[in-house]
Amino acid sequence: MMRKYKILLVDDDPFILRGTGKNLENRGYEVVQAENGEQAVELLERSTFDLVITDLVMDSIDGIGVLEKAKSVNPETMVIILTGFGDMTSAVEALRHDADDYLLKPCDADEIHFRMSRCLEKMELQKKLKFYEDMIPVCCVCKKIRDDVGKQPGEGDWMDMEKFMYKKARLKSSHTYCPECSKKVLKEWNL
């Protein structure tokens, strides 16, 4: 069963709020609506959302303010900016503040759903990557992997990725070594 994603929909236009909200609920999303940026910020402080869809131009706290709050509360939250006043400057500004997508109003319900699906897929991939990074410590410079098995966490031996893969899964990295070098390396590893 697909997880029910929680969406915060922010727009000062009640017709867009109701229409888009109903459409997203019909597609199986849990939708929370905010009529302005202030209400959105309050909701972001109290609850966690997978995705925020926000209008760009609103009084007091605009879409960029909502975007900044969403990312400061949870950097994994995806944010799509919607605007009826799209130009290159506003698009660049949204992307500079880490918006995950940018759409011009009026937009088709299928297009919104498609863009949401892409953002949610990106979020899931980022979560998996973070999980794997936390699970297997990899040096960001030399790309060696620390093997903590049988040792205190953080005190394991650092080894080349190929050695780690061979030791853990008996996977030979033949594509990265010629046959002669492969034999030499396995001999050096005493395997």
Sequence and secondary structure as in RCSB ss.txt:
>XXXX:A:sequence
MMRKYKILLVDDDPFILRGTGKNLENRGYEVVQAENGEQAVELLERSTFDLVITDLVMDSIDGIGVLEKAKSVNP
ETMVIILTGFGDMTSAVEALRHDADDYLLKPCDADEIHFRMSRCLEKMELQKKLKFYEDMIPVCCVCKKIRDDVG
KQPGEGDWMDMEKFMYKKARLKSSHTYCPECSKKVLKEWNL
>XXXX:A:secstr
     EEEEE S HHHHHHHHHHHHHTT EEEEESSHHHHHHHHHH   SEEEEES  SSS HHHHHHHHHHH T
T EEEEEESS  HHHHHHHHHTT SEEEESS  HHHHHHHHHHHHHHHHHHHHHHHHHHHS B TTT  EEE TT
S TT SEEE HHHHHHHHH    GGGS HHHHHHHHHHTT 
